[in-house]
Amino acid sequence: MIDLDRVRAETPGVEHVAHFNNAGSALPPRPVLDAVVGHLRREAEIGGYEAAAEREALWEHTYDALARLVHAGRDEIAVVENATRAWDMAFYAFRFRPGDRILTGRAEYASNWIALRQVADRTGAQVEVVPDDESGQFSAAALERMIDERVKLVSLVHVPTQSGLVNPAAAVGAVTRAAGVPLLLDACQSVGQLHVDVDEIGCDILSATGRKFLRGPRGTGFLYVRRGLLEELEPPFLDLHAAEWLPDGGYRIRDDARRFENWETYYAGKIGLGVAADYALELGLDAIRGRIDELATSLRRRLAALDGVTVHDRGETLAALVTFTVDGRSATEVERALAAERINVSVSAASSARLDLGGRGLDEIVRASVHYYNSGDELDRLVAAVAAAT
């Protein structure tokens, strides 16, 4: 169980706002805030290089914390500036050829899709979309029918940015692993709210962010790459951190996942990211998931009961994101009306999820994303404010 009084006492932001934009950027807990500010203060006192050297144990610990979070080895973890850069660093390391096939799903995120198409246009590879099943989730059965020797990668969004869906990652991983095809999992919205185990899922690469459900600092993210795949992937760019300049003029790429990093890094954020991972692990991912499910299920039910409100989430398993529209009001208008009541939500536009929202004829939707520190009173405020906006 989550100790609600404790986690709210450790979340300064709840004194100012009812925050339901956790799928955008969650309110950080006090330990994360103190870690980031404390390191920046130390940089101001003794210098940036000197503070990094003094606190090496703290930022090195981040690799251990993230490895525990996703059940990986520390040598399989790279810490980078955001989830998109993590995803890109892995994806652009593949070498596609004309006729190669890349499979993705209808929940694919805009940044990922643009990268897929750019590489396909450059190389002559093909991007194909695996259909959803009758519940609205990625169909592992359809994937199994589509895989052949020309499929070189499967890209899957675990939890989309535009709905409460949790895609069946483990079922997909079972298919890709049996076929010997790498699975690139976008876990941007799932790490921090769901139990994520890279071995149980069967993914070979995972990208994630710090700012969302992990409650870490903005400007932080991480990448997992399976040890057996590391040496097959040469990053799209290298520097003196990712590789060593040899006396003969050549270079040697490092043999761990830090080959996907670069030398300059956000040390305060890196330390804060490790503290955020520790905080989530200490609370327990099962307890976090249970609390989120309780809040999200209640919010969906209550919003669906309002006249003029339509909830748009679909899939066999749902997560923290609750998406809806209000008859006669644009999603942006609803967002602004709630903001006037100090209630944070966000808007998801079709331009970020054309295969999904565009396919359903939705231009934009309101996204309310709960987290374990949200209270029942805050839920009441949100529902009342939406009712007033109808």
C-alpha positions in Angstrom: 0.0 0.0 0.0 1.1 3.6 -0.7 1.3 5.8 2.4 -0.5 8.7 0.8 0.2 11.1 3.7 3.9 10.4 3.4 4.2 10.8 -0.4 2.2 13.9 -0.4 4.2 15.4 2.4 7.3 14.7 0.3 5.8 16.3 -2.9 5.9 20.1 -2.5 3.9 20.6 -5.7 0.7 19.3 -4.3 0.4 22.4 -2.2 0.0 24.5 -5.4 -1.8 22.4 -8.0 -3.9 19.2 -8.6 -1.5 17.6 -11.0 -2.9 15.3 -13.6 -0.2 15.7 -16.2 2.1 13.0 -15.0 2.3 11.5 -18.5 3.9 14.9 -19.4 6.1 15.6 -16.4 5.3 14.4 -12.9 5.9 16.4 -9.7 9.3 15.4 -8.3 9.5 14.2 -4.7 11.6 16.2 -2.2 14.6 13.7 -2.3 14.9 14.2 -6.0 14.6 18.0 -5.7 17.2 18.1 -2.9 19.6 15.9 -4.9 19.5 18.1 -8.0 19.6 21.4 -6.3 22.3 20.2 -3.9 24.6 19.1 -6.8 24.0 22.4 -8.6 24.9 24.3 -5.5 28.1 22.2 -5.1 29.0 23.0 -8.7 28.6 26.7 -7.9 30.8 26.3 -4.8 33.8 24.3 -6.2 33.3 24.0 -10.0 31.5 21.6 -12.3 34.4 19.2 -13.0 35.3 19.1 -9.3 31.8 18.5 -8.1 31.4 15.6 -10.6 34.6 14.0 -9.3 33.7 14.5 -5.7 30.3 12.9 -6.2 31.2 10.2 -8.6 29.8 7.5 -6.3 26.4 9.2 -6.5 26.1 9.4 -10.3 27.6 5.9 -10.7 24.9 4.6 -8.4 22.3 5.7 -10.9 23.4 2.9 -13.2 22.8 0.4 -10.5 19.4 1.9 -9.6 18.2 1.9 -13.2 19.5 -1.7 -13.7 17.5 -2.8 -10.7 14.4 -0.9 -11.9 14.3 -2.8 -15.3 16.1 -6.0 -14.1 19.2 -5.5 -16.3 22.9 -5.4 -15.8 24.6 -2.0 -15.1 26.7 -2.5 -18.2 23.5 -2.6 -20.3 22.4 0.9 -19.2 23.2 4.2 -20.8 22.1 7.5 -19.2 21.2 10.1 -21.9 19.3 13.4 -22.0 15.8 12.1 -22.9 13.9 9.1 -24.1 13.8 10.2 -27.7 17.5 10.5 -27.8 17.8 7.1 -26.2 15.5 5.5 -28.8 17.2 7.3 -31.6 20.7 6.3 -30.5 19.7 2.6 -30.7 17.5 2.8 -33.8 20.0 4.7 -35.9 22.7 2.1 -35.0 20.9 -0.5 -37.1 22.1 -0.9 -40.7 19.0 -1.5 -43.0 19.2 -2.4 -46.6 16.7 -2.3 -49.5 13.9 -4.8 -48.9 14.4 -5.0 -45.2 11.1 -4.7 -43.2 10.6 -2.7 -40.0 7.3 -3.5 -38.2 5.6 -1.1 -35.8 2.1 -0.6 -34.3 -0.8 1.8 -34.6 0.2 3.3 -31.2 3.5 4.5 -32.6 4.6 7.9 -31.4 5.3 10.7 -33.9 9.0 11.1 -33.1 9.6 7.4 -33.6 7.5 7.2 -36.8 9.4 10.1 -38.3 12.7 8.4 -37.6 11.4 5.1 -39.0 10.3 6.8 -42.2 13.5 8.8 -42.5 15.7 5.7 -42.3 13.4 3.8 -44.6 13.5 6.5 -47.2 17.3 6.6 -47.0 17.9 2.9 -47.1 15.1 1.4 -49.1 13.7 -0.5 -46.1 9.9 -0.7 -45.6 7.9 0.3 -42.6 4.8 -1.8 -42.1 2.1 -1.4 -39.4 0.9 -4.4 -37.5 -2.9 -4.2 -36.9 -4.5 -4.0 -33.5 -6.7 -6.8 -32.3 -10.4 -6.5 -31.5 -9.7 -4.9 -28.1 -7.6 -2.1 -29.7 -4.1 -3.3 -28.6 -1.1 -4.4 -30.7 -1.9 -7.9 -32.1 0.8 -10.4 -31.2 -1.0 -13.0 -33.4 -0.9 -10.7 -36.4 2.8 -10.0 -35.8 3.5 -13.7 -35.8 1.8 -14.0 -39.2 3.8 -11.0 -40.6 7.3 -11.9 -39.5 9.6 -13.4 -42.0 13.4 -13.4 -42.7 13.2 -9.9 -44.1 12.0 -8.4 -40.8 15.0 -6.8 -39.1 13.3 -4.9 -36.2 10.0 -4.6 -34.4 9.2 -1.2 -32.7 6.6 -1.3 -30.0 5.2 1.5 -27.8 4.5 -0.1 -24.4 2.1 2.6 -23.1 1.1 5.2 -25.8 1.2 8.9 -25.1 -2.4 9.3 -26.3 -4.4 6.6 -24.4 -4.6 4.4 -21.3 -3.7 1.3 -23.3 -0.9 -1.0 -22.1 0.3 -3.0 -25.1 1.0 -6.7 -24.5 4.8 -6.3 -24.6 5.6 -9.8 -23.2 3.4 -11.5 -25.8 5.1 -9.4 -28.5 8.5 -10.2 -27.0 7.8 -13.9 -27.1 7.1 -13.7 -30.9 10.2 -11.6 -31.7 12.5 -13.7 -29.5 11.3 -16.9 -31.2 11.9 -15.4 -34.6 15.3 -13.9 -33.6 14.2 -10.4 -34.4 15.2 -7.5 -32.1 12.4 -5.8 -30.2 12.8 -2.0 -29.5 10.5 -1.1 -26.7 9.5 2.5 -26.1 8.9 2.4 -22.3 8.7 6.2 -22.0 5.2 6.1 -20.3 5.5 2.7 -18.5 8.7 2.9 -16.5 7.8 4.2 -13.1 4.1 3.1 -13.2 4.4 -0.5 -14.2 6.6 -3.4 -13.3 9.1 -3.6 -16.2 11.4 -6.6 -16.5 13.4 -6.7 -19.8 13.9 -10.5 -19.5 10.2 -11.2 -18.8 9.2 -8.9 -21.7 11.8 -10.3 -24.0 12.9 -6.9 -25.3 16.4 -6.3 -26.6 16.3 -2.5 -26.4 14.3 -0.2 -24.1 14.2 3.6 -23.9 12.7 5.6 -21.0 12.6 9.0 -19.5 13.1 10.4 -16.1 10.5 13.2 -16.1 7.2 11.2 -16.3 6.1 8.4 -14.0 9.6 7.9 -12.5 9.3 11.5 -11.1 12.9 12.3 -12.0 14.3 15.6 -13.4 13.5 16.9 -16.9 16.4 16.4 -19.3 17.2 12.9 -18.2 16.5 9.5 -19.8 18.1 6.1 -20.2 18.6 3.3 -22.6 18.9 -0.4 -22.0 20.6 -2.6 -24.7 20.8 -6.3 -24.2 24.4 -7.4 -23.7 24.4 -9.8 -26.6 23.3 -7.1 -29.0 25.7 -4.4 -27.9 28.6 -5.2 -30.1 26.4 -5.4 -33.2 25.2 -1.8 -32.8 27.6 1.0 -33.6 26.1 4.3 -32.4 25.3 6.9 -35.1 27.9 9.2 -33.6 30.9 8.8 -31.2 33.0 11.0 -29.0 35.9 10.5 -26.6 33.5 9.1 -24.0 31.9 6.5 -26.3 35.2 5.5 -27.9 38.9 5.7 -27.3 41.3 7.5 -29.7 44.2 5.0 -30.2 47.9 5.9 -30.8 47.8 4.6 -34.3 45.0 7.1 -35.2 42.2 4.6 -35.0 39.6 4.3 -32.3 38.0 1.6 -30.2 34.3 1.7 -29.2 33.7 0.9 -25.5 32.1 -2.4 -24.9 29.2 -1.4 -22.6 26.0 0.5 -23.2 27.8 3.8 -22.4 28.9 3.7 -26.0 25.5 5.4 -26.6 26.3 8.3 -24.3 28.4 11.4 -24.9 31.0 13.0 -22.7 29.1 16.1 -21.6 26.2 15.2 -19.3 23.8 16.7 -16.8 25.4 15.4 -13.6 22.8 17.0 -11.3 20.0 15.4 -13.3 21.9 12.1 -13.5 22.1 12.0 -9.7 18.5 13.0 -9.4 17.5 10.2 -11.8 19.1 7.6 -9.6 17.4 9.0 -6.5 14.0 8.9 -8.4 14.7 5.2 -9.3 15.5 4.5 -5.7 12.4 6.2 -4.5 10.2 4.2 -6.8 11.9 0.9 -5.8 11.5 1.7 -2.1 7.8 2.4 -2.5 7.4 -0.8 -4.7 6.3 -1.0 -8.3 3.4 -3.3 -7.4 2.1 -0.8 -4.8 2.5 2.0 -7.3 0.7 0.1 -10.0 -2.1 -0.8 -7.6 -2.7 2.8 -6.5 -2.5 4.1 -10.1 -5.0 1.5 -11.3 -7.4 2.4 -8.5 -7.3 6.1 -9.3 -7.5 5.7 -13.1 -10.3 3.2 -13.0 -12.3 5.5 -10.7 -11.7 8.5 -13.0 -12.7 6.7 -16.1 -15.9 5.5 -14.5 -16.8 8.9 -13.2 -16.0 10.8 -16.4 -17.9 8.3 -18.5 -21.0 8.9 -16.3 -21.0 12.7 -17.1 -23.4 13.8 -19.8 -21.5 15.1 -22.9 -18.2 13.4 -21.9 -16.7 10.5 -23.9 -13.8 8.4 -22.6 -11.6 7.1 -25.4 -9.4 4.5 -23.8 -9.4 1.0 -25.1 -7.4 -2.2 -24.7 -7.4 -5.2 -22.5 -5.1 -3.6 -19.9 -5.2 0.1 -19.0 -2.8 2.3 -17.2 -2.6 5.8 -15.7 -3.6 7.8 -18.8 -7.3 8.7 -19.0 -8.3 10.3 -22.3 -11.7 12.0 -23.1 -13.5 14.6 -25.0 -16.3 17.0 -24.1 -19.1 17.6 -26.6 -19.1 21.1 -28.0 -15.7 22.0 -26.4 -12.3 21.6 -27.9 -9.7 19.7 -25.9 -7.7 22.9 -25.6 -10.7 24.8 -24.2 -11.2 22.1 -21.6 -7.5 22.2 -20.7 -7.6 26.0 -20.2 -10.8 25.8 -18.1 -9.2 23.2 -15.8 -6.0 25.2 -15.6 -8.0 28.2 -14.3 -9.0 26.0 -11.4 -5.3 25.0 -10.8 -5.9 21.5 -12.3 -3.2 20.4 -14.7 -4.1 18.1 -17.7 -2.8 18.1 -21.2 -3.9 17.7 -24.8 -2.9 15.0 -27.2 -3.2 15.9 -30.8 -3.6 13.7 -33.8 -0.3 15.0 -35.1 1.5 13.0 -32.4 -0.4 9.8 -33.0 -1.8 9.8 -36.5 -2.2 6.0 -36.9 -4.2 5.9 -33.7 -6.1 9.1 -33.2 -6.2 9.9 -36.9 -7.5 6.4 -37.5 -10.3 7.0 -35.0 -11.3 10.4 -36.4 -10.0 12.3 -33.4 -8.3 15.6 -33.9 -7.4 16.0 -30.2 -8.3 14.6 -26.8 -7.9 15.7 -23.2 -5.3 13.6 -21.3 -5.6 13.3 -17.5 -2.8 11.1 -16.1 -3.0 10.1 -12.5 -0.1 9.2 -10.2 0.0 7.5 -6.8 0.3 10.8 -4.9 -3.0 12.1 -6.3 -5.7 12.3 -3.6 -9.4 11.5 -3.7 -10.1 15.2 -3.1 -8.1 16.1 -6.2 -10.0 13.5 -8.2 -13.3 15.1 -7.0 -12.0 18.5 -8.1 -11.1 17.2 -11.6 -14.4 15.5 -12.2 -16.4 18.6 -10.9 -14.3 20.9 -13.2 -15.0 18.7 -16.2 -18.7 18.6 -15.4 -18.7 22.4 -15.2 -17.0 22.6 -18.6 -19.7 20.5 -20.4 
